[in-house]
């Protein structure tokens, strides 16, 4: 499970499983999302080698994956650092684009979504609801991953590859969930996700569009408190 991997390396060297890079990735991801590694903070490969008890190779592979997700920045001759936080202007622009694209994607998904994709959305929803009232900073990072999968799956099921690719490139969830630890936000988001999911299961384009728009607007209000 993701939760098991996210805990790897939190309290010392990780064991050497068959998928070592995945566990190293999860260990660093958890530190970045929980702000144990601060935005803009330097990521020393040598320090990570000592902390996680692995060689440089899986560390560098994991950092490359995190760079592709927008969580890590690599600078020539300097090395890796944690991505900086988004500012208020970027935050506003991010939500402008989300409001343009995600309600449209949800409406399209309501008419295109497969039974298999619905089952996966229901799984993501169950995983997120299971965390209600139990989140610490580390668990919040895991919630962010499930939340990202939920939204990404809906965009993919829209049938519009350009919309899906555009939303993926925004790295929306890693940036937002690093802004502020907000336990109440997860409970509210779960309630909103269930309304989106219900509309998708009804194959109701107008209902899915409205539920997604409402979710994004409420999400904007929650995270705007940071600024």
Secondary structure as UniProt FT lines:
FT   HELIX           2..7
FT   TURN            8..11
FT   TURN            18..19
FT   HELIX           20..33
FT   TURN            34..35
FT   TURN            39..40
FT   STRAND          42..43
FT   HELIX           45..52
FT   HELIX           56..68
FT   TURN            69..70
FT   STRAND          72..75
FT   TURN            76..78
FT   STRAND          79..82
FT   HELIX           88..112
FT   HELIX           115..129
FT   TURN            130..133
FT   HELIX           137..156
FT   TURN            157..158
FT   HELIX           161..169
FT   TURN            170..171
FT   HELIX           172..179
FT   HELIX           183..201
FT   TURN            202..203
FT   HELIX           205..224
FT   TURN            225..226
//
